[in-house]
């Protein structure tokens, strides 16, 4: 009996140690890689990262920056990251063209894309016979550009197309060659271009109507296997939007934007206003704009082929978003 009593403290210590180990295992952060273009559209993501909204849900986020859309498409499919936050048109292409099992799980923004031209360009007619600059020739905002040109009498084949990648690369390409005369741009890139004397021919949405530019998209199989993790991620994004949109937090949000995009405070302040101001491009709580999506879908099928009447369920599963919203 004495021996049993003597062993009791050791046994208790062992049990306590096991409890500590289990507790640590339960609270170990889940690592996620999120792939983006450097853009103020990522405001909720940047805020959630800086304000600890991911870590409080036991998530550890690595933000990756993509050079172009094709690299982003390929990266999701080959497992280089788990979540893409970018143009949903790329998700449509992955489903319809690459036959990848990709699904869009939230909305994001209108994109705030506008057609920026070189100072020498005074009308759409001046673009004929010149070169337009795009991210990639068959994706997202390039399609907006083609449609804007077409509606103004400039047909495919009447201009060359130069793929350059992300917005900063597109602006650099236009600066480098006087024959590269037009590109779709969004803040802060578009703001920089306009300050340097590059005129704007207007917002894409003013010409083609409502447009769902970006959202979150993932492999459907990954979403099913990691549903709780995806819900926590989306909750962090929703909370990031709400914190970022609160007027009392504006100064901090501008500083966060400046830090992540490596831009000056005045450019950051302008970008934040464009995203969350009265006519902001960001969707409240990352909600999904079905009208805008239908237009995105229509534009892709019109220019790249496919079924314009395809069931949205082929591309979208908002059940994770609804769970996230209900659990806030």
Secondary structure, 3 states (H helix, E strand, C coil): CHHHHHHHHHHHHHHHHHHHHHHHHHHCCEEEEEEECCCHHHHHHHHHHHCCCCHHHCEEEEEEECCCHHHHHHHHHCCCCCEEEEEHHHHHHHHHCCCCCEEECCCCECCCCEEEECCCCCCHHHHCCCEEEECCCCCHHHHHHHHHHHHCCCCCCCCEEEECCCHHHHHHHHHHCCCEEEEEECCCHHHHHHHCCCCEEEEHHHHHCCCCCEEEEEEHHHHHHCHHHHHHHHHHHHHHHHHHHCHHHHHHHHHHHHHHHCCCHHHHHHHHHHHHCCCCCECHHHCCCHHHHHHHHHHHHHHHCCCCCCCHHHCECCHHHHHHHHCC
